Amino acid sequence: MTQLNFERLADWQGWIMTGPDSTSALTGAGLPVPDGPLSALQADAAIVARTGRDEFMVFMPSGGSAPVGEWCFQRHDTIFRLSGADWLAVMAQLCQFDFRQMRPGDWQMLAVAGINCWLYAPADRPDTLLLGCDPGFSAYLAHTFEAVINDVGQTSVDRGDV
C-alpha cells in the first residue's frame, strides 16, 4: 500500500460562467475553452470545465487572472486533493462510478459519499484527483475521506480548517 494524501486546497478560487459571452470572457482571461459538455482543459494551474452548452466552471489558485463577464459569478467551493497510487481504492468505497475508466484530463460531476461533487483528474498528475463541493458539506466529506483512507492504508490527512 502506498502513501495516500488528502488535503484541502484553501488558496483556490472559482467562478461559474453562463451566457453567450462566456467563451469570449474565457479567452479574454487567457483561459482555454473546452470543446464539449462535461469536458475540461487545464492551462498552467487553471482548470476550465464546460458543464453545458454555454456554461463553464473555472478553478485556479488565488491570484490568477479572473474571468470577467456579465454572467460570471464567484463560487466558493471547498476543493480537496486526493493523491497517491491507491486513490482508486478510496474512491471505490465512496462512489459508484468506476474510476478505472477515468483518464487524465477527465471531468465528472458525481455523488461522492452522498454529496454532489465535481471531480477532475489532472492531466499532469495521474496519481491525483481534485474534487470540489459546497462548503456546507466540507467537514462531513473530510471526515468521511479520513475514515475511508484510514481503512485503506497509510495516510496523510490535512482537512484544513473544516
Protein Blocks (a to p, Z undefined) as FASTA:
>chain_A
ZZddddddfkbccdddedjklmmmmmmnopacdfbghiacdehjbccddfbfkbccdddd
ehiacdddfklccdfbdcdddedjklmmmmmmmocbdfklpcghiacdddeehiacdddd
dfklmkbccddddfklmmmmmmmmmmmmmmnmccdddebjZZ
